[in-house]
Amino acid sequence: MFVILLVGAIIVFLLWVVLAANPFQTTNPFLRQTTIGQSVLGDWRYGGTDMTGQMKFYDAYQSVLIPSTATTFAADGQFVTIDGHTSTTITFEPSYESETLGPTVFVWIGLFVAAGIVAFRQGRRHMGKQKQQFSHRRKTIRFRK
């Protein structure tokens, strides 16, 4: 019974992985695109580019210029990976989403471990019952002459 539940959970997990990855998608699913004035990282917003091509980011208290060749923007202990930008839009990938394991993966792993432990214990209990049945039969078996 528990083996069937474990196999069912594995199938559901694999379907979830395929749907989350979406192999038919041609672009990175983690990429986000914003325009001037929209949030990039927490309270930090994209301010476009200045005359020299540097990217501007600002929050309520300060503004920052970074070179147009920069591949990351970090602020407030977080960072994003910049994929590309124009004078009005920026395409970026929140690195914390793509480089760490989310809580959903830990829940699935916990479910698999728990189901595996239960299935293992049930299997051992079943084997113990069968062993007892065979040991009782040996005592009563008689051969014909």
ZADO-1210 file (C-alpha; in nm, 4 decimals, padded with zeros to 6 digits):
<atoms>
<atom x="00.0000" y="00.0000" z="00.0000" code="MET" pos="1"/>
<atom x="00.2740" y="00.2438" z="00.0988" code="PHE" pos="2"/>
<atom x="00.4833" y="00.1494" z="-00.2022" code="VAL" pos="3"/>
<atom x="00.1934" y="00.2506" z="-00.4264" code="ILE" pos="4"/>
<atom x="00.1698" y="00.5852" z="-00.2454" code="LEU" pos="5"/>
<atom x="00.5450" y="00.6352" z="-00.2824" code="LEU" pos="6"/>
<atom x="00.5323" y="00.5628" z="-00.6555" code="VAL" pos="7"/>
<atom x="00.2349" y="00.7994" z="-00.6895" code="GLY" pos="8"/>
<atom x="00.4242" y="01.0741" z="-00.5068" code="ALA" pos="9"/>
<atom x="00.7269" y="01.0246" z="-00.7330" code="ILE" pos="10"/>
<atom x="00.5077" y="01.0517" z="-01.0435" code="ILE" pos="11"/>
<atom x="00.3424" y="01.3707" z="-00.9130" code="VAL" pos="12"/>
<atom x="00.6861" y="01.5143" z="-00.8308" code="PHE" pos="13"/>
<atom x="00.8191" y="01.4400" z="-01.1798" code="LEU" pos="14"/>
<atom x="00.5125" y="01.6006" z="-01.3384" code="LEU" pos="15"/>
<atom x="00.5613" y="01.9056" z="-01.1162" code="TRP" pos="16"/>
<atom x="00.9269" y="01.9317" z="-01.2225" code="VAL" pos="17"/>
<atom x="00.8387" y="01.9069" z="-01.5929" code="VAL" pos="18"/>
<atom x="00.5635" y="02.1671" z="-01.5638" code="LEU" pos="19"/>
<atom x="00.7867" y="02.3994" z="-01.3592" code="ALA" pos="20"/>
<atom x="01.0750" y="02.3684" z="-01.6057" code="ALA" pos="21"/>
<atom x="00.8471" y="02.3947" z="-01.9117" code="ASN" pos="22"/>
<atom x="01.0856" y="02.2362" z="-02.1635" code="PRO" pos="23"/>
<atom x="00.8880" y="02.3799" z="-02.4546" code="PHE" pos="24"/>
<atom x="00.9715" y="02.7341" z="-02.3484" code="GLN" pos="25"/>
<atom x="01.2537" y="02.8929" z="-02.5473" code="THR" pos="26"/>
<atom x="01.3575" y="03.1595" z="-02.2957" code="THR" pos="27"/>
<atom x="01.4795" y="03.1536" z="-01.9385" code="ASN" pos="28"/>
<atom x="01.1694" y="03.1384" z="-01.7134" code="PRO" pos="29"/>
<atom x="01.3476" y="03.3350" z="-01.4400" code="PHE" pos="30"/>
<atom x="01.4069" y="03.6449" z="-01.6546" code="LEU" pos="31"/>
<atom x="01.2084" y="03.9548" z="-01.5712" code="ARG" pos="32"/>
<atom x="01.1803" y="04.2762" z="-01.7663" code="GLN" pos="33"/>
<atom x="01.0935" y="04.6169" z="-01.6228" code="THR" pos="34"/>
<atom x="01.0819" y="04.9698" z="-01.7539" code="THR" pos="35"/>
<atom x="01.1829" y="05.3025" z="-01.6040" code="ILE" pos="36"/>
<atom x="01.0352" y="05.3536" z="-01.2579" code="GLY" pos="37"/>
<atom x="00.9548" y="04.9876" z="-01.1900" code="GLN" pos="38"/>
<atom x="01.1054" y="04.7859" z="-00.9081" code="SER" pos="39"/>
<atom x="01.4148" y="04.5777" z="-00.9768" code="VAL" pos="40"/>
<atom x="01.5327" y="04.4716" z="-00.6322" code="LEU" pos="41"/>
<atom x="01.3199" y="04.5507" z="-00.3267" code="GLY" pos="42"/>
<atom x="01.2716" y="04.9291" z="-00.3168" code="ASP" pos="43"/>
<atom x="01.5327" y="04.9867" z="-00.5865" code="TRP" pos="44"/>
<atom x="01.3922" y="05.1002" z="-00.9214" code="ARG" pos="45"/>
<atom x="01.5414" y="05.1243" z="-01.2687" code="TYR" pos="46"/>
<atom x="01.6083" y="05.4815" z="-01.3795" code="GLY" pos="47"/>
<atom x="01.7151" y="05.4183" z="-01.7380" code="GLY" pos="48"/>
<atom x="02.0556" y="05.5203" z="-01.8699" code="THR" pos="49"/>
<atom x="02.2345" y="05.8512" z="-01.8611" code="ASP" pos="50"/>
<atom x="02.4141" y="06.0211" z="-02.1536" code="MET" pos="51"/>
<atom x="02.7278" y="05.8107" z="-02.1074" code="THR" pos="52"/>
<atom x="02.5302" y="05.4841" z="-02.1141" code="GLY" pos="53"/>
<atom x="02.5563" y="05.4048" z="-01.7450" code="GLN" pos="54"/>
<atom x="02.2525" y="05.2426" z="-01.5826" code="MET" pos="55"/>
<atom x="02.0758" y="05.4363" z="-01.3080" code="LYS" pos="56"/>
<atom x="01.9091" y="05.2734" z="-01.0086" code="PHE" pos="57"/>
<atom x="01.7426" y="05.4638" z="-00.7266" code="TYR" pos="58"/>
<atom x="01.5410" y="05.4169" z="-00.4107" code="ASP" pos="59"/>
<atom x="01.3803" y="05.6690" z="-00.1756" code="ALA" pos="60"/>
<atom x="01.7128" y="05.7908" z="-00.0359" code="TYR" pos="61"/>
<atom x="01.9871" y="05.7497" z="-00.2946" code="GLN" pos="62"/>
<atom x="02.0702" y="05.6783" z="-00.6567" code="SER" pos="63"/>
<atom x="02.3468" y="05.4643" z="-00.8034" code="VAL" pos="64"/>
<atom x="02.5158" y="05.4603" z="-01.1449" code="LEU" pos="65"/>
<atom x="02.6729" y="05.1375" z="-01.2674" code="ILE" pos="66"/>
<atom x="02.8616" y="05.0792" z="-01.5927" code="PRO" pos="67"/>
<atom x="02.6687" y="04.9515" z="-01.8921" code="SER" pos="68"/>
<atom x="02.8940" y="04.6447" z="-01.9027" code="THR" pos="69"/>
<atom x="02.8018" y="04.5375" z="-01.5472" code="ALA" pos="70"/>
<atom x="02.6429" y="04.1952" z="-01.5184" code="THR" pos="71"/>
<atom x="02.5107" y="04.2259" z="-01.1623" code="THR" pos="72"/>
<atom x="02.3406" y="04.4854" z="-00.9476" code="PHE" pos="73"/>
<atom x="02.3601" y="04.4408" z="-00.5711" code="ALA" pos="74"/>
<atom x="02.1802" y="04.6377" z="-00.3022" code="ALA" pos="75"/>
<atom x="02.0442" y="04.5730" z="00.0476" code="ASP" pos="76"/>
<atom x="02.2166" y="04.2339" z="00.0713" code="GLY" pos="77"/>
<atom x="02.0565" y="04.0964" z="-00.2454" code="GLN" pos="78"/>
<atom x="02.1600" y="04.0952" z="-00.6077" code="PHE" pos="79"/>
<atom x="02.0240" y="04.0421" z="-00.9571" code="VAL" pos="80"/>
<atom x="02.2006" y="03.9260" z="-01.2705" code="THR" pos="81"/>
<atom x="02.1542" y="04.1692" z="-01.5572" code="ILE" pos="82"/>
<atom x="02.0853" y="03.9999" z="-01.8886" code="ASP" pos="83"/>
<atom x="02.0480" y="04.3117" z="-02.1028" code="GLY" pos="84"/>
<atom x="01.9272" y="04.6701" z="-02.0984" code="HIS" pos="85"/>
<atom x="01.8211" y="04.9576" z="-02.3171" code="THR" pos="86"/>
<atom x="01.7681" y="05.3212" z="-02.2284" code="SER" pos="87"/>
<atom x="01.4136" y="05.2454" z="-02.1076" code="THR" pos="88"/>
<atom x="01.4045" y="04.8751" z="-02.0109" code="THR" pos="89"/>
<atom x="01.6156" y="04.6259" z="-01.8230" code="ILE" pos="90"/>
<atom x="01.6043" y="04.2460" z="-01.8391" code="THR" pos="91"/>
<atom x="01.7360" y="04.0732" z="-01.5289" code="PHE" pos="92"/>
<atom x="01.7311" y="03.7474" z="-01.3376" code="GLU" pos="93"/>
<atom x="01.6797" y="03.7491" z="-00.9616" code="PRO" pos="94"/>
<atom x="01.9783" y="03.5342" z="-00.8661" code="SER" pos="95"/>
<atom x="01.8377" y="03.4280" z="-00.5319" code="TYR" pos="96"/>
<atom x="01.5515" y="03.2484" z="-00.7093" code="GLU" pos="97"/>
<atom x="01.7611" y="03.0587" z="-00.9596" code="SER" pos="98"/>
<atom x="02.0642" y="02.9671" z="-00.7473" code="GLU" pos="99"/>
<atom x="01.9058" y="02.8390" z="-00.4271" code="THR" pos="100"/>
<atom x="01.6656" y="02.5590" z="-00.3522" code="LEU" pos="101"/>
<atom x="01.3182" y="02.6797" z="-00.2713" code="GLY" pos="102"/>
<atom x="01.1096" y="02.5529" z="00.0169" code="PRO" pos="103"/>
<atom x="00.8937" y="02.3459" z="-00.2185" code="THR" pos="104"/>
<atom x="01.1887" y="02.1209" z="-00.3039" code="VAL" pos="105"/>
<atom x="01.2561" y="02.0587" z="00.0662" code="PHE" pos="106"/>
<atom x="00.8902" y="01.9688" z="00.1225" code="VAL" pos="107"/>
<atom x="00.9044" y="01.7160" z="-00.1625" code="TRP" pos="108"/>
<atom x="01.2295" y="01.5672" z="-00.0336" code="ILE" pos="109"/>
<atom x="01.0804" y="01.5391" z="00.3145" code="GLY" pos="110"/>
<atom x="00.7739" y="01.3625" z="00.1759" code="LEU" pos="111"/>
<atom x="00.9897" y="01.1153" z="-00.0178" code="PHE" pos="112"/>
<atom x="01.2061" y="01.0405" z="00.2846" code="VAL" pos="113"/>
<atom x="00.9022" y="00.9898" z="00.5096" code="ALA" pos="114"/>
<atom x="00.7288" y="00.7673" z="00.2529" code="ALA" pos="115"/>
<atom x="01.0483" y="00.5672" z="00.2027" code="GLY" pos="116"/>
<atom x="01.0886" y="00.5104" z="00.5759" code="ILE" pos="117"/>
<atom x="00.7259" y="00.3991" z="00.6116" code="VAL" pos="118"/>
<atom x="00.7525" y="00.1689" z="00.3094" code="ALA" pos="119"/>
<atom x="01.0773" y="00.0194" z="00.4422" code="PHE" pos="120"/>
<atom x="00.9247" y="-00.0481" z="00.7849" code="ARG" pos="121"/>
<atom x="00.6120" y="-00.2004" z="00.6335" code="GLN" pos="122"/>
<atom x="00.8237" y="-00.4220" z="00.4100" code="GLY" pos="123"/>
<atom x="01.0316" y="-00.5430" z="00.7051" code="ARG" pos="124"/>
<atom x="00.7182" y="-00.6138" z="00.9052" code="ARG" pos="125"/>
<atom x="00.5703" y="-00.8081" z="00.6131" code="HIS" pos="126"/>
<atom x="00.8923" y="-01.0058" z="00.5697" code="MET" pos="127"/>
<atom x="00.8907" y="-01.0886" z="00.9412" code="GLY" pos="128"/>
<atom x="00.5378" y="-01.2303" z="00.9169" code="LYS" pos="129"/>
<atom x="00.6309" y="-01.4422" z="00.6167" code="GLN" pos="130"/>
<atom x="00.9406" y="-01.5695" z="00.7970" code="LYS" pos="131"/>
<atom x="00.7273" y="-01.6776" z="01.0930" code="GLN" pos="132"/>
<atom x="00.4859" y="-01.8611" z="00.8638" code="GLN" pos="133"/>
<atom x="00.7675" y="-02.0512" z="00.6945" code="PHE" pos="134"/>
<atom x="00.9300" y="-02.1430" z="01.0247" code="SER" pos="135"/>
<atom x="00.6032" y="-02.2955" z="01.1515" code="HIS" pos="136"/>
<atom x="00.5530" y="-02.4934" z="00.8321" code="ARG" pos="137"/>
<atom x="00.8944" y="-02.6568" z="00.8508" code="ARG" pos="138"/>
<atom x="00.8077" y="-02.8244" z="01.1771" code="LYS" pos="139"/>
<atom x="00.4930" y="-02.9826" z="01.0382" code="THR" pos="140"/>
<atom x="00.6255" y="-03.1018" z="00.7016" code="ILE" pos="141"/>
<atom x="00.6602" y="-03.4796" z="00.6701" code="ARG" pos="142"/>
<atom x="00.7926" y="-03.6674" z="00.3734" code="PHE" pos="143"/>
<atom x="00.6291" y="-03.9831" z="00.2320" code="ARG" pos="144"/>
<atom x="00.8171" y="-04.3019" z="00.1853" code="LYS" pos="145"/>
</atoms>
